[in-house]
Amino acid sequence: MLRVTLEQWRMFRAVVQYGGFNQAAQAIHKSQSSIHAAVSKIEKSLNVKLFYVEGRKTLLTEAGELMLRRANFLLDEAAKLEVVGQTLGQGTEASLRIAVDEMFPHAVLYQVLESVSAQFPMLQIELVESVLSGASELINNAHVDIAISPLALTDGFSEQLCQIDFLAVANPDHALHALNRELTEQDLKSHRQVVVRDSALSNRSDSGWLGANQRWTVSHLRTSIDMICNGLGFAWLPISSIQDKLDTGALKPLPLVHNSKRTMQLYLVFKDGDNLGPAASAFLAELRYRCE
């Protein structure tokens, strides 16, 4: 059985926070005698001296400083525990699993996640980054609760969320730019294209132009961007993911006669809206607002 209660630790911390027993009593609406009694109980129970008096100041001993750090942790964890209990009591889910296609703008995603976390501070968020049909597969296999996917569900809820614009680009020193003219698909065929692999484990789809004789396939969009920046090929990349590279000149649009820009639709998908909790609903609302 614990020798010291949380309330006694709280009164000990109040003495430190407010600079003395009298000030603490006024701040937390306790009598000065009860705060003295709480501190004395801690000292006697643990055989430790917490404070010493210097002039009119009540100061922590070395042992008191150590105990304060531990008490702060204990009281903070107790407060978090209460929040968890209240959250569960209100029917709020403890965790939220989200699959997001890598082409979705990261800045928007981070704003949405930060807003939801502020509303539900104890919510555990599991984010799975996917490519092409990967997000839909995760939804169909019940591995995530919500997905942002380029594929609409045939069985479930699908809502058009936003469109992602792609641009054909290469390093400014790439041989394609050295031609100094508009480019055709025939020009592209003799150069290496970098594409991102579908992250689904089954029924993978292939997307994009397939005419290049050389083709490097990678698992992540960030790898593709890095390769293109290093002059290892060309690719159609989401403009939102490479805008900074375009601004600095690290990447340069390819002057294609046709199809230099492409657009892909992203969908907000989930299986059953009735099974989504308050945190999931808040995520959906914030996502829709940010994508308007």
TIGU-416326 format. One record per residue (C-alpha): x, y, z negated; residue in three letters; residue number from 1. Coordinates in nm, 2 decimals, decimal comma. Each point is the difference from the previous one (the first is absolute). Layout:
<pts>
PT; X; Y; Z; ALA; NUM
...
</pts>
This chain:
<pts>
PT; 0,00; 0,00; 0,00; MET; 1
PT; 0,13; 0,35; 0,09; LEU; 2
PT; 0,11; 0,21; -0,29; ARG; 3
PT; -0,07; 0,33; 0,17; VAL; 4
PT; -0,32; 0,10; 0,19; THR; 5
PT; -0,02; 0,19; 0,33; LEU; 6
PT; -0,16; 0,29; -0,19; GLU; 7
PT; 0,30; 0,02; -0,23; GLN; 8
PT; 0,24; 0,01; 0,29; TRP; 9
PT; -0,22; 0,27; 0,16; ARG; 10
PT; 0,03; 0,22; -0,31; MET; 11
PT; 0,37; -0,06; -0,01; PHE; 12
PT; 0,03; 0,12; 0,36; ARG; 13
PT; -0,22; 0,30; -0,07; ALA; 14
PT; 0,24; 0,12; -0,27; VAL; 15
PT; 0,28; 0,00; 0,26; VAL; 16
PT; -0,21; 0,15; 0,27; GLN; 17
PT; -0,13; 0,29; -0,20; TYR; 18
PT; 0,30; 0,07; -0,22; GLY; 19
PT; -0,11; -0,10; -0,34; GLY; 20
PT; -0,27; -0,16; -0,22; PHE; 21
PT; -0,22; 0,31; -0,04; ASN; 22
PT; 0,01; 0,08; 0,37; GLN; 23
PT; -0,08; -0,36; 0,09; ALA; 24
PT; -0,29; -0,01; -0,24; ALA; 25
PT; -0,15; 0,30; 0,17; GLN; 26
PT; 0,06; -0,13; 0,35; ALA; 27
PT; -0,15; -0,34; -0,04; ILE; 28
PT; -0,26; 0,10; -0,26; HIS; 29
PT; 0,13; -0,21; -0,29; LYS; 30
PT; 0,08; 0,10; -0,35; SER; 31
PT; 0,36; 0,07; -0,08; GLN; 32
PT; -0,01; -0,26; -0,28; SER; 33
PT; -0,12; -0,28; 0,24; SER; 34
PT; 0,29; 0,08; 0,24; ILE; 35
PT; 0,25; -0,01; -0,28; HIS; 36
PT; -0,15; -0,33; -0,12; ALA; 37
PT; 0,02; -0,15; 0,36; ALA; 38
PT; 0,37; 0,09; 0,03; VAL; 39
PT; 0,08; -0,13; -0,35; SER; 40
PT; -0,18; -0,32; 0,09; LYS; 41
PT; 0,22; -0,05; 0,30; ILE; 42
PT; 0,32; 0,08; -0,19; GLU; 43
PT; -0,08; -0,23; -0,29; LYS; 44
PT; -0,13; -0,28; 0,22; SER; 45
PT; 0,31; 0,00; 0,23; LEU; 46
PT; 0,25; 0,12; -0,26; ASN; 47
PT; 0,11; 0,29; 0,23; VAL; 48
PT; 0,03; 0,37; -0,05; LYS; 49
PT; -0,17; 0,20; 0,28; LEU; 50
PT; 0,04; 0,36; -0,09; PHE; 51
PT; 0,22; 0,24; -0,20; TYR; 52
PT; -0,06; 0,36; -0,09; VAL; 53
PT; 0,24; 0,28; 0,10; GLU; 54
PT; -0,12; 0,33; -0,12; GLY; 55
PT; -0,36; 0,03; 0,12; ARG; 56
PT; 0,05; -0,25; 0,28; LYS; 57
PT; -0,10; -0,36; -0,01; THR; 58
PT; 0,25; -0,19; 0,22; LEU; 59
PT; 0,03; -0,36; 0,12; LEU; 60
PT; 0,27; -0,22; -0,13; THR; 61
PT; 0,20; -0,22; 0,24; GLU; 62
PT; -0,23; -0,29; -0,09; ALA; 63
PT; -0,30; 0,23; 0,04; GLY; 64
PT; 0,11; 0,09; 0,36; GLU; 65
PT; 0,02; -0,37; 0,09; LEU; 66
PT; -0,33; -0,08; -0,16; MET; 67
PT; -0,16; 0,30; 0,18; LEU; 68
PT; 0,11; -0,14; 0,34; ARG; 69
PT; -0,15; -0,34; -0,09; ARG; 70
PT; -0,32; 0,17; -0,14; ALA; 71
PT; -0,04; 0,20; 0,32; ASN; 72
PT; 0,01; -0,32; 0,21; PHE; 73
PT; -0,24; -0,18; -0,23; LEU; 74
PT; -0,26; 0,28; -0,01; LEU; 75
PT; 0,03; 0,06; 0,38; ASP; 76
PT; -0,06; -0,37; 0,06; GLU; 77
PT; -0,29; -0,01; -0,24; ALA; 78
PT; -0,16; 0,30; 0,19; ALA; 79
PT; 0,05; -0,19; 0,33; LYS; 80
PT; -0,16; -0,31; -0,15; LEU; 81
PT; -0,31; 0,20; -0,08; GLU; 82
PT; -0,02; 0,13; 0,35; VAL; 83
PT; 0,02; -0,35; 0,14; VAL; 84
PT; -0,28; -0,10; -0,24; GLY; 85
PT; -0,22; 0,29; 0,11; GLN; 86
PT; 0,08; -0,07; 0,36; THR; 87
PT; -0,10; -0,36; -0,02; LEU; 88
PT; -0,30; 0,08; -0,20; GLY; 89
PT; -0,12; 0,23; 0,28; GLN; 90
PT; 0,04; -0,28; 0,25; GLY; 91
PT; 0,31; 0,16; 0,17; THR; 92
PT; 0,22; -0,26; 0,17; GLU; 93
PT; 0,35; -0,05; -0,15; ALA; 94
PT; 0,17; -0,03; 0,34; SER; 95
PT; -0,06; 0,11; 0,36; LEU; 96
PT; 0,16; -0,18; 0,29; ARG; 97
PT; 0,04; 0,20; 0,33; ILE; 98
PT; 0,14; -0,10; 0,34; ALA; 99
PT; 0,11; 0,29; 0,21; VAL; 100
PT; 0,13; -0,01; 0,36; ASP; 101
PT; 0,35; 0,15; 0,02; GLU; 102
PT; -0,12; 0,25; 0,27; MET; 103
PT; -0,23; 0,17; -0,25; PHE; 104
PT; 0,15; 0,34; -0,11; PRO; 105
PT; 0,20; -0,06; -0,33; HIS; 106
PT; -0,05; 0,36; -0,12; ALA; 107
PT; -0,38; -0,04; 0,01; VAL; 108
PT; 0,02; -0,35; -0,17; LEU; 109
PT; 0,22; 0,14; -0,28; TYR; 110
PT; -0,25; 0,28; -0,07; GLN; 111
PT; -0,29; -0,24; -0,02; VAL; 112
PT; 0,18; -0,24; -0,23; LEU; 113
PT; 0,12; 0,28; -0,23; GLU; 114
PT; -0,36; 0,14; -0,02; SER; 115
PT; -0,15; -0,34; -0,09; VAL; 116
PT; 0,28; -0,07; -0,26; SER; 117
PT; -0,08; 0,33; -0,16; ALA; 118
PT; -0,37; -0,10; -0,03; GLN; 119
PT; 0,08; -0,35; -0,12; PHE; 120
PT; 0,35; 0,02; -0,17; PRO; 121
PT; -0,01; -0,37; -0,11; MET; 122
PT; -0,08; -0,13; 0,34; LEU; 123
PT; 0,26; -0,24; 0,15; GLN; 124
PT; 0,03; 0,06; 0,37; ILE; 125
PT; 0,15; -0,27; 0,23; GLU; 126
PT; 0,09; 0,14; 0,34; LEU; 127
PT; 0,07; -0,23; 0,29; VAL; 128
PT; 0,14; 0,15; 0,32; GLU; 129
PT; -0,11; -0,18; 0,31; SER; 130
PT; 0,02; 0,01; 0,38; VAL; 131
PT; -0,28; -0,05; 0,26; LEU; 132
PT; -0,23; -0,29; -0,11; SER; 133
PT; 0,19; -0,05; -0,33; GLY; 134
PT; -0,24; 0,22; -0,20; ALA; 135
PT; -0,31; -0,17; 0,14; SER; 136
PT; 0,14; -0,34; -0,08; GLU; 137
PT; 0,07; 0,11; -0,36; LEU; 138
PT; -0,36; 0,11; -0,03; ILE; 139
PT; -0,14; -0,32; 0,16; ASN; 140
PT; 0,20; -0,21; -0,24; ASN; 141
PT; -0,11; 0,21; -0,30; ALA; 142
PT; 0,36; 0,10; -0,08; HIS; 143
PT; -0,09; 0,37; -0,01; VAL; 144
PT; -0,31; 0,20; -0,09; ASP; 145
PT; 0,03; 0,27; 0,26; ILE; 146
PT; 0,20; 0,04; 0,32; ALA; 147
PT; 0,09; 0,26; 0,26; ILE; 148
PT; 0,03; -0,19; 0,32; SER; 149
PT; 0,00; 0,05; 0,38; PRO; 150
PT; -0,24; -0,29; 0,03; LEU; 151
PT; -0,37; 0,02; -0,10; ALA; 152
PT; -0,15; -0,29; -0,20; LEU; 153
PT; -0,25; -0,23; 0,17; THR; 154
PT; -0,13; -0,10; -0,35; ASP; 155
PT; 0,00; 0,29; -0,24; GLY; 156
PT; 0,01; 0,38; -0,01; PHE; 157
PT; 0,20; 0,20; 0,26; SER; 158
PT; 0,00; 0,37; 0,02; GLU; 159
PT; 0,20; 0,22; 0,25; GLN; 160
PT; 0,25; 0,18; -0,22; LEU; 161
PT; 0,25; 0,19; 0,22; CYS; 162
PT; 0,19; -0,02; 0,33; GLN; 163
PT; 0,38; -0,03; 0,01; ILE; 164
PT; 0,18; 0,16; 0,29; ASP; 165
PT; 0,31; -0,18; 0,14; PHE; 166
PT; 0,28; 0,15; 0,21; LEU; 167
PT; 0,26; -0,17; 0,22; ALA; 168
PT; 0,34; 0,11; -0,14; VAL; 169
PT; 0,37; -0,07; 0,01; ALA; 170
PT; 0,32; 0,14; -0,13; ASN; 171
PT; 0,09; 0,32; 0,19; PRO; 172
PT; 0,32; -0,17; 0,13; ASP; 173
PT; -0,18; -0,31; 0,12; HIS; 174
PT; 0,05; -0,09; 0,37; ALA; 175
PT; -0,37; 0,06; 0,08; LEU; 176
PT; 0,04; 0,37; -0,09; HIS; 177
PT; 0,32; 0,01; 0,21; ALA; 178
PT; -0,21; -0,06; 0,32; LEU; 179
PT; -0,13; 0,36; -0,04; ASN; 180
PT; -0,34; -0,07; 0,17; ARG; 181
PT; -0,34; -0,13; -0,07; GLU; 182
PT; 0,01; -0,37; -0,08; LEU; 183
PT; -0,21; -0,29; 0,14; THR; 184
PT; -0,07; -0,34; -0,15; GLU; 185
PT; 0,26; -0,14; 0,24; GLN; 186
PT; 0,26; 0,22; -0,17; ASP; 187
PT; -0,09; -0,14; -0,34; LEU; 188
PT; 0,02; -0,36; 0,10; LYS; 189
PT; 0,38; 0,00; 0,01; SER; 190
PT; 0,04; 0,14; -0,35; HIS; 191
PT; -0,06; -0,15; -0,34; ARG; 192
PT; -0,34; 0,06; -0,18; GLN; 193
PT; -0,03; -0,03; -0,37; VAL; 194
PT; -0,33; -0,12; -0,14; VAL; 195
PT; -0,14; -0,08; -0,34; VAL; 196
PT; -0,11; -0,36; -0,07; ARG; 197
PT; -0,36; -0,08; -0,10; ASP; 198
PT; 0,01; -0,08; -0,37; SER; 199
PT; -0,29; -0,25; 0,01; ALA; 200
PT; 0,10; -0,36; -0,06; LEU; 201
PT; -0,24; -0,14; 0,25; SER; 202
PT; -0,18; 0,13; 0,31; ASN; 203
PT; 0,26; 0,27; 0,06; ARG; 204
PT; -0,08; 0,27; 0,26; SER; 205
PT; 0,25; 0,17; 0,23; ASP; 206
PT; -0,04; 0,37; 0,06; SER; 207
PT; 0,16; 0,25; 0,23; GLY; 208
PT; 0,18; 0,00; 0,33; TRP; 209
PT; 0,15; -0,35; 0,08; LEU; 210
PT; 0,19; 0,08; 0,31; GLY; 211
PT; 0,36; 0,04; -0,14; ALA; 212
PT; 0,24; -0,27; 0,09; ASN; 213
PT; 0,18; 0,05; -0,33; GLN; 214
PT; -0,22; 0,00; -0,31; ARG; 215
PT; 0,11; 0,02; -0,37; TRP; 216
PT; -0,27; -0,08; -0,25; THR; 217
PT; 0,03; 0,11; -0,36; VAL; 218
PT; -0,22; -0,04; -0,31; SER; 219
PT; -0,03; 0,37; -0,11; HIS; 220
PT; -0,08; 0,33; 0,16; LEU; 221
PT; 0,29; 0,16; -0,20; ARG; 222
PT; 0,25; -0,24; 0,16; THR; 223
PT; -0,13; 0,08; 0,35; SER; 224
PT; 0,03; 0,38; -0,06; ILE; 225
PT; 0,36; -0,05; -0,13; ASP; 226
PT; 0,09; -0,21; 0,30; MET; 227
PT; -0,14; 0,26; 0,25; ILE; 228
PT; 0,18; 0,28; -0,18; CYS; 229
PT; 0,32; -0,19; 0,03; ASN; 230
PT; -0,04; -0,03; 0,38; GLY; 231
PT; -0,08; -0,37; 0,01; LEU; 232
PT; -0,31; 0,02; 0,21; GLY; 233
PT; -0,33; 0,18; 0,06; PHE; 234
PT; -0,34; -0,04; -0,16; ALA; 235
PT; -0,34; 0,14; -0,04; TRP; 236
PT; -0,01; 0,13; -0,36; LEU; 237
PT; -0,26; 0,17; -0,21; PRO; 238
PT; 0,05; 0,37; 0,02; ILE; 239
PT; -0,09; 0,05; -0,37; SER; 240
PT; 0,29; -0,23; -0,09; SER; 241
PT; 0,26; 0,17; 0,22; ILE; 242
PT; -0,10; 0,36; 0,00; GLN; 243
PT; 0,31; 0,10; -0,20; ASP; 244
PT; 0,22; -0,19; 0,24; LYS; 245
PT; -0,16; 0,19; 0,29; LEU; 246
PT; 0,04; 0,33; -0,17; ASP; 247
PT; 0,38; -0,06; -0,07; THR; 248
PT; 0,06; -0,14; 0,35; GLY; 249
PT; 0,10; -0,35; -0,13; ALA; 250
PT; -0,27; -0,14; 0,23; LEU; 251
PT; -0,11; 0,14; 0,34; LYS; 252
PT; -0,33; -0,08; 0,18; PRO; 253
PT; 0,05; -0,20; 0,32; LEU; 254
PT; -0,14; 0,19; 0,31; PRO; 255
PT; -0,22; -0,28; 0,13; LEU; 256
PT; -0,22; 0,06; 0,30; VAL; 257
PT; -0,28; -0,20; -0,17; HIS; 258
PT; -0,08; -0,11; -0,36; ASN; 259
PT; 0,27; 0,19; -0,19; SER; 260
PT; -0,26; 0,04; -0,27; LYS; 261
PT; -0,23; -0,26; -0,13; ARG; 262
PT; -0,27; -0,01; -0,27; THR; 263
PT; -0,11; -0,27; -0,24; MET; 264
PT; -0,31; -0,01; -0,22; GLN; 265
PT; 0,03; -0,09; -0,36; LEU; 266
PT; -0,29; -0,15; -0,20; TYR; 267
PT; -0,08; 0,00; -0,37; LEU; 268
PT; -0,11; -0,36; -0,07; VAL; 269
PT; -0,12; -0,21; -0,29; PHE; 270
PT; -0,22; -0,30; -0,05; LYS; 271
PT; -0,27; 0,10; -0,25; ASP; 272
PT; -0,06; 0,35; -0,12; GLY; 273
PT; -0,21; -0,12; -0,29; ASP; 274
PT; 0,30; -0,18; -0,15; ASN; 275
PT; 0,22; 0,31; 0,00; LEU; 276
PT; 0,05; 0,16; -0,34; GLY; 277
PT; 0,02; 0,37; -0,09; PRO; 278
PT; 0,37; 0,03; 0,08; ALA; 279
PT; -0,04; -0,16; 0,34; ALA; 280
PT; -0,29; 0,24; 0,07; SER; 281
PT; 0,21; 0,29; -0,10; ALA; 282
PT; 0,27; -0,11; 0,23; PHE; 283
PT; -0,25; -0,03; 0,29; LEU; 284
PT; -0,14; 0,35; -0,07; ALA; 285
PT; 0,35; 0,16; -0,02; GLU; 286
PT; 0,12; -0,17; 0,31; LEU; 287
PT; -0,30; 0,11; 0,20; ARG; 288
PT; 0,05; 0,36; -0,13; TYR; 289
PT; 0,37; 0,00; 0,10; ARG; 290
PT; -0,07; -0,14; 0,34; CYS; 291
PT; -0,28; 0,25; 0,10; GLU; 292
</pts>
